[in-house]
Each structure stands twice: as C-alpha cells, then as structure tokens.
C-alpha cells in the first residue's frame, strides 16, 4: 500500500515539475494572445481609415476589415501555439491543420460555404448595403453583410438573417439598382367616354403629380376591352425607393380620380346583363327533334 502512495506522489511531483517548466511558455502564449487582441484593434482601425480613403465601395471596405481581423488572429494563434509547445514547430502545426482540414471541412461545410459566398457577394457586389432587394419571399433594405449571413430589414420593420449561400444561389431582385422605377397604374373608363379626351386628360394629370419624373416621360396606353370598362394603363417613373414609390402612387391615384370626376368621366362598377325568358315557350332542342320524337 505505501508503494502505491509513493508512486502516486512521484507522478504528481513529476506533473508539477513539468507544469512549472511549461509555465513560462504558457504565460508567453497568453501574453501573445493578449497582445494579438490589441493588434487586431489597431489593425482594424488602420484598415477602416485606409478603406474609406482608397475604396469607395462599402462592401469592399467591410471585406478588407474582415480579412485583416482573420489574418491577425491567425498569426497570433499560431505564434501562441509555438510558444506554448516549444517542441512543436510551426511547420508541424501547418501540417496538422492540413491533415485535419478534411475532417473540419465536413464538420463545418455550411459555415465555409456561407463564408465563401459572403466573400463573393462583397467582391462582386450584386447589391450594396442600403439597397432594397427582394430575395425569395423577403423584401427590404440590406443592412449588413457578415461572413455568415446577409441582414435585411423588411418594410414591416423586421430583421431577417439570410445565409450567404442561399442569397448567392437564389435569384435577387435589386429594386434600387437604378435611380428610377416605373409604375403601371390601371384605370378603367365608361364605354361612352371619348377615348382621345380621356387619354389626353390622364397624360396631363399624371404629368402634374409631384414626384413623377419628367424624363422618361409618362405614357398612357389603351390595353383592353373590359367587361364593364375600357382599360387604360398609366405608366410613369419615380424614385426607386419603396417609400417614395408608395407616396407618388397615392398622389397619382387621388389626382386621376379628381380629374375624371371634374370631366364627368365615370369609372364604372362591374356590370352584368341578365336575360329572362319563358322556359315553357323556348326550348333548348329544335322543332325537328320534337317531330322525330313524336
């Protein structure tokens, strides 16, 4: 029994001695990590200032900051590992990372996929931060593009986080890609209305609405003989932002309704014509069929 206790004591003493010997290396590694944190802050500040001066694109500025953060932390962690494990050289660490990259790739394939998609989105810039987009069933303004997700603020004030891989693979409609956007507004008039007069009135009215662009100029087209009306489409251009688009459309509808009322041009309700007949007097079959039956 005393021999077992002596063995345990010797093992503990050896572990303590090894820990004391490794303590300076561990402290050095912790100091390197502590200094790396400050180095990251300084590097990010310099990258931010440099990006604002040399790069106009906000997305590329973000990409520069992300690359600098990852690069500095990678170098700091590798140096800390070399100091913490003196017998483990930098080449061994890189080789170990290379061997384990396959297993890590399988375990974190979604994270890597979103990371690469985020870099491509930042570099190619199919849309920019501040653009209003439609991605799948979500519509709103792009607030931020991180390494993993694209953050969208919907028109209802909700935040949606979309994986970068889904954004990269899905169709994206950038509604603010251009300064102006066209609105097609349907208007129906009574069949007794003079069409040239109505067309001229609609064109004159929409041209006076605040927010409607003079160039490209508005257009009025006749498009259909409806069930109860002859249908026009008033096409005009306004600023592409959703808020501006809605405000101009409201003003346009109110102005058109007021102008048609003043001109005594009615916008008809749906009309249905009903025919009544005596079923005993009129039959669905012909007289010839009646004689053959008799």
C-alpha positions, 0 to 999 in steps of 0.5 A: 500500500505505501508503494502505491502512495509513493508512486502516486506522489512521484507522478504528481511531483513529476506533473508539477515539475513539468507544469512549472517548466511549461509555465513560462511558455504558457504565460508567453502564449497568453501574453501573445494572445493578449497582445494579438487582441490589441493588434487586431484593434489597431489593425482594424482601425488602420484598415477602416481609415485606409478603406474609406480613403482608397475604396469607395465601395462599402462592401469592399471596405467591410471585406478588407476589415474582415480579412485583416481581423482573420489574418491577425488572429491567425498569426497570433494563434499560431505564434501562441501555439509555438510558444506554448509547445516549444517542441512543436514547430510551426511547420508541424502545426501547418501540417496538422491543420492540413491533415485535419482540414478534411475532417473540419471541412465536413464538420463545418461545410455550411459555415465555409460555404456561407463564408465563401459566398459572403466573400463573393457577394462583397467582391462582386457586389450584386447589391450594396448595403442600403439597397432594397432587394427582394430575395425569395419571399423577403423584401427590404433594405440590406443592412449588413453583410457578415461572413455568415449571413446577409441582414435585411430589414423588411418594410414591416420593420423586421430583421431577417438573417439570410445565409450567404449561400442561399442569397448567392444561389437564389435569384435577387431582385435589386429594386434600387439598382437604378435611380428610377422605377416605373409604375403601371397604374390601371384605370378603367373608363365608361364605354361612352367616354371619348377615348382621345379626351380621356387619354389626353386628360390622364397624360396631363394629370399624371404629368402634374403629380409631384414626384413623377419624373419628367424624363422618361416621360409618362405614357398612357396606353389603351390595353383592353376591352373590359367587361364593364370598362375600357382599360387604360394603363398609366405608366410613369417613373419615380424614385426607386425607393419603396417609400417614395414609390408608395407616396407618388402612387397615392398622389397619382391615384387621388389626382386621376380620380379628381380629374375624371370626376371634374370631366364627368368621366365615370369609372364604372362598377362591374356590370352584368346583363341578365336575360329572362325568358319563358322556359315553357315557350323556348326550348333548348332542342329544335322543332325537328327533334320534337317531330322525330320524337313524336 
